[in-house]
């Protein structure tokens, strides 16, 4: 894809997702994540009725009279987008590939955060962190994020959600709103999610395709693993093979839902042929 095509695609996504964020999500996003932290503002002399837990003992000892710490509500939020760019995201059987929907969701969230004057950062990951863009404000910054989502080519096609969460915990000490967008076909990330969710407000957005839920009965088929490149001859006509696949798929879905719930994180499921707008809006309203 040459520069002209990339810019055209960026512009197309900008027009669609910015409209959504301006007219639908900006208010919902703001009210859903209004739980701001409190930042230190100043110290002042203790007054009757003040909370004694706010006394600054160092200043009190220095001036020999009670002083308290004054905190103010933190207006500015930081949003981090953790986006899966592994091989399985290139799958799709309906109108869009999973990666196209992932890009639109990430762009919509970014523009929604911009409406609130928040910082937005990006982590692209496979089984390693492929790209890190530190949080920053502004439309040009958001457009850079969208451009990377469209044109970035990962070094690896495999997936490891834990690596992305470990990196997040290492580079971002301040509390952030985190959207982790993936198909979550890999497991074993509960420990790192639990650690990250103690500091950050995390929402997992699972993007999947209808054809991933069940294996169709179409006889002997050569199937390639999008992440390992391994090719296998699969007898889809075998009922036991189809049931075994369905069981594996449902186990991955169950792990995603239960793990995010146990860790106190939010979870959204959206299919490539469904309206992610409806799903996200419902989620925002439920937690507002």
C-alpha positions as CSV (number, residue, x, y, z in Angstrom):
1,X,0.0,0.0,0.0
2,X,1.6,3.3,-1.1
3,X,1.4,6.6,0.8
4,X,-1.5,7.9,-1.2
5,X,-3.6,4.8,-0.5
6,X,-2.7,4.9,3.2
7,X,-3.7,8.6,3.6
8,X,-6.9,7.9,1.8
9,X,-7.7,5.0,4.2
10,X,-6.7,7.1,7.2
11,X,-9.1,9.8,6.0
12,X,-11.9,7.4,5.5
13,X,-11.5,5.9,9.0
14,X,-11.2,9.4,10.4
15,X,-14.5,10.6,8.9
16,X,-16.4,7.5,10.1
17,X,-15.0,7.2,13.6
18,X,-14.8,10.9,14.4
19,X,-18.5,11.2,13.6
20,X,-19.3,8.3,15.9
21,X,-17.1,9.7,18.7
22,X,-18.5,13.3,18.3
23,X,-22.2,12.4,18.2
24,X,-22.4,9.1,20.2
25,X,-19.4,8.3,22.3
26,X,-17.9,11.5,23.6
27,X,-20.6,12.0,26.4
28,X,-20.8,8.3,27.2
29,X,-17.1,7.9,27.4
30,X,-16.8,10.9,29.7
31,X,-19.5,9.7,32.1
32,X,-18.4,6.1,32.0
33,X,-14.8,6.9,33.1
34,X,-15.5,9.9,35.3
35,X,-13.8,8.2,38.2
36,X,-10.8,10.5,38.3
37,X,-7.9,10.2,40.7
38,X,-7.2,13.0,43.1
39,X,-4.0,15.1,42.8
40,X,-2.2,17.1,45.4
41,X,-2.9,20.9,45.1
42,X,-1.6,22.7,48.2
43,X,-1.4,22.8,52.0
44,X,-3.4,25.1,54.1
45,X,-4.2,25.6,57.8
46,X,-6.5,23.1,59.5
47,X,-10.1,24.4,59.9
48,X,-12.8,23.0,62.1
49,X,-14.5,20.1,60.3
50,X,-11.6,19.1,58.1
51,X,-10.7,15.4,57.9
52,X,-7.9,14.8,60.3
53,X,-6.6,12.0,57.9
54,X,-5.6,14.8,55.5
55,X,-3.2,16.5,58.1
56,X,0.3,17.0,56.7
57,X,2.4,16.0,59.7
58,X,5.7,17.3,58.3
59,X,4.3,20.8,57.7
60,X,2.4,20.7,61.0
61,X,5.6,19.9,62.9
62,X,7.5,22.7,61.1
63,X,5.0,25.4,61.9
64,X,3.8,24.0,65.2
65,X,0.2,24.3,64.1
66,X,-2.0,21.9,62.1
67,X,-1.9,22.0,58.3
68,X,-3.8,19.7,55.9
69,X,-3.2,18.6,52.3
70,X,-5.7,19.8,49.8
71,X,-6.4,17.6,46.8
72,X,-8.3,18.5,43.6
73,X,-10.1,16.3,41.1
74,X,-7.9,15.2,38.3
75,X,-9.5,16.4,35.0
76,X,-7.2,14.9,32.5
77,X,-7.3,11.2,31.7
78,X,-4.8,9.0,29.9
79,X,-6.1,6.3,27.5
80,X,-4.0,3.4,26.4
81,X,-4.9,1.3,23.4
82,X,-3.4,-2.2,23.5
83,X,-4.1,-3.7,20.1
84,X,-3.4,-7.3,18.9
85,X,-1.7,-7.3,15.5
86,X,-1.0,-11.1,15.4
87,X,-1.8,-13.3,12.4
88,X,-5.3,-14.3,13.6
89,X,-6.5,-10.7,13.2
90,X,-6.3,-11.1,9.4
91,X,-9.2,-13.5,9.4
92,X,-12.7,-12.6,8.3
93,X,-15.6,-14.1,6.3
94,X,-18.2,-11.4,6.3
95,X,-17.8,-7.7,5.3
96,X,-14.6,-7.1,7.2
97,X,-11.5,-8.7,8.6
98,X,-11.1,-8.7,12.3
99,X,-8.2,-6.2,12.0
100,X,-10.5,-3.7,10.2
101,X,-13.0,-3.7,13.0
102,X,-10.2,-3.5,15.6
103,X,-8.8,-0.4,13.8
104,X,-12.2,1.3,13.8
105,X,-12.8,0.6,17.4
106,X,-9.4,1.9,18.4
107,X,-9.9,5.0,16.3
108,X,-13.3,5.7,17.7
109,X,-12.0,5.4,21.3
110,X,-9.1,7.7,20.5
111,X,-11.3,10.4,19.0
112,X,-13.7,10.1,22.0
113,X,-10.7,10.6,24.4
114,X,-9.6,13.6,22.3
115,X,-13.0,15.2,22.8
116,X,-12.3,15.0,26.6
117,X,-8.8,16.6,26.0
118,X,-7.2,13.3,27.2
119,X,-3.9,11.8,26.2
120,X,-3.9,8.7,24.0
121,X,-1.1,6.1,23.7
122,X,-0.8,2.9,21.7
123,X,0.8,-0.5,22.2
124,X,0.7,-2.9,19.2
125,X,1.5,-6.4,20.3
126,X,1.9,-10.0,19.0
127,X,3.8,-12.4,21.2
128,X,6.0,-9.3,21.9
129,X,5.5,-5.6,22.0
130,X,5.8,-4.5,18.4
131,X,5.3,-0.7,18.8
132,X,4.8,1.7,21.6
133,X,3.6,5.3,21.1
134,X,3.6,7.2,24.4
135,X,0.4,9.0,25.4
136,X,0.0,12.5,23.9
137,X,-2.8,14.9,23.0
138,X,-4.0,16.2,19.7
139,X,-5.6,15.3,16.4
140,X,-2.3,14.8,14.6
141,X,-1.3,12.3,17.3
142,X,-4.5,10.4,16.8
143,X,-4.0,10.3,13.0
144,X,-0.6,8.9,13.6
145,X,-2.1,6.1,15.7
146,X,-4.6,5.3,13.0
147,X,-1.9,5.3,10.3
148,X,0.1,2.8,12.4
149,X,-2.9,0.6,12.9
150,X,-3.4,0.5,9.1
151,X,0.1,0.1,7.8
152,X,2.1,-1.5,10.6
153,X,3.7,-4.9,9.7
154,X,4.5,-7.0,12.8
155,X,7.6,-9.1,13.1
156,X,5.7,-12.0,14.6
157,X,2.3,-13.6,13.8
158,X,1.9,-15.2,17.3
159,X,0.0,-13.8,20.3
160,X,0.9,-13.3,23.9
161,X,-1.5,-11.0,25.8
162,X,0.7,-11.2,28.9
163,X,3.6,-9.5,27.2
164,X,1.5,-6.5,26.4
165,X,0.2,-6.2,29.9
166,X,3.6,-6.6,31.5
167,X,4.9,-3.8,29.2
168,X,1.9,-1.6,30.2
169,X,2.6,-2.1,33.9
170,X,6.3,-1.2,33.3
171,X,5.9,2.0,31.3
172,X,2.8,3.5,32.7
173,X,2.8,4.3,36.4
174,X,-0.1,6.7,36.4
175,X,-3.6,5.3,36.3
176,X,-5.0,5.0,32.8
177,X,-8.1,4.0,30.9
178,X,-7.0,0.9,29.0
179,X,-8.8,-0.8,26.0
180,X,-7.2,-4.2,25.3
181,X,-8.5,-5.2,21.8
182,X,-7.9,-8.7,20.6
183,X,-9.7,-12.0,19.6
184,X,-8.3,-13.4,22.8
185,X,-7.6,-16.8,21.3
186,X,-4.5,-17.2,23.5
187,X,-4.8,-17.8,27.2
188,X,-2.6,-17.7,30.3
189,X,-2.8,-14.0,31.0
190,X,-4.8,-13.9,34.3
191,X,-1.8,-13.1,36.5
192,X,-0.6,-10.2,34.5
193,X,-4.1,-8.9,34.0
194,X,-4.7,-9.0,37.8
195,X,-1.6,-6.9,38.4
196,X,-2.4,-4.4,35.7
197,X,-6.1,-4.1,36.7
198,X,-5.1,-3.0,40.2
199,X,-3.7,0.2,38.8
200,X,-5.6,0.8,35.6
201,X,-9.2,0.7,34.5
202,X,-9.1,-2.1,31.9
203,X,-11.7,-3.2,29.3
204,X,-11.1,-6.2,27.1
205,X,-12.8,-5.9,23.7
206,X,-13.0,-9.3,22.0
207,X,-13.5,-9.1,18.2
208,X,-14.4,-12.4,16.6
209,X,-15.9,-13.8,13.3
210,X,-19.0,-15.9,13.1
211,X,-17.1,-18.7,11.3
212,X,-14.8,-19.1,14.3
213,X,-17.6,-20.3,16.5
214,X,-18.2,-23.6,14.6
215,X,-16.4,-25.6,12.0
216,X,-18.5,-26.1,8.9
217,X,-19.0,-29.6,7.4
218,X,-17.2,-29.3,4.1
219,X,-15.2,-32.5,3.9
220,X,-11.4,-32.8,3.8
221,X,-9.8,-29.3,3.9
222,X,-6.2,-28.0,4.1
223,X,-6.2,-25.5,7.0
224,X,-3.4,-23.2,7.8
225,X,-2.7,-21.7,11.3
226,X,-2.6,-18.0,10.8
227,X,-0.1,-17.6,13.7
228,X,2.3,-20.6,13.2
229,X,1.9,-21.1,9.5
230,X,1.4,-24.8,10.1
231,X,-0.9,-26.6,7.6
232,X,-3.1,-29.5,8.4
233,X,-5.5,-31.7,6.5
234,X,-8.7,-31.6,8.5
235,X,-11.7,-33.9,8.1
236,X,-14.5,-31.4,8.8
237,X,-17.0,-34.2,7.9
238,X,-16.1,-35.9,11.2
239,X,-18.6,-34.9,13.9
240,X,-16.0,-35.5,16.7
241,X,-13.5,-33.2,15.0
242,X,-16.1,-30.4,14.8
243,X,-17.2,-30.9,18.4
244,X,-13.6,-30.9,19.6
245,X,-13.0,-27.6,17.8
246,X,-16.2,-26.1,19.2
247,X,-15.2,-27.2,22.7
248,X,-11.7,-25.6,22.3
249,X,-13.3,-22.3,21.0
250,X,-15.8,-22.2,23.8
251,X,-13.1,-22.7,26.4
252,X,-11.2,-19.7,25.0
253,X,-14.4,-17.6,25.2
254,X,-15.1,-18.8,28.8
255,X,-11.5,-18.0,29.8
256,X,-11.8,-14.5,28.5
257,X,-15.1,-13.7,30.2
258,X,-14.2,-15.3,33.6
259,X,-10.7,-14.0,33.7
260,X,-11.7,-10.4,33.1
261,X,-14.5,-10.7,35.6
262,X,-12.3,-12.2,38.3
263,X,-9.7,-9.4,37.8
264,X,-12.3,-6.7,38.1
265,X,-11.9,-5.6,34.5
266,X,-14.7,-4.9,31.9
267,X,-15.4,-7.1,28.9
268,X,-17.1,-6.5,25.6
269,X,-17.8,-9.1,22.8
270,X,-18.4,-7.9,19.3
271,X,-18.7,-9.9,16.1
272,X,-17.3,-8.6,12.8
273,X,-20.8,-8.6,11.2
274,X,-22.4,-6.9,14.3
275,X,-22.5,-3.2,15.2
276,X,-19.6,-2.5,17.6
277,X,-21.2,0.9,18.2
278,X,-24.2,-0.8,19.8
279,X,-22.0,-3.1,21.9
280,X,-19.8,-0.3,23.2
281,X,-22.6,2.1,23.8
282,X,-24.4,-0.5,25.9
283,X,-21.2,-1.2,27.9
284,X,-20.7,2.5,28.5
285,X,-24.3,3.1,29.7
286,X,-24.1,0.0,32.0
287,X,-21.1,1.3,33.8
288,X,-21.9,5.0,33.9
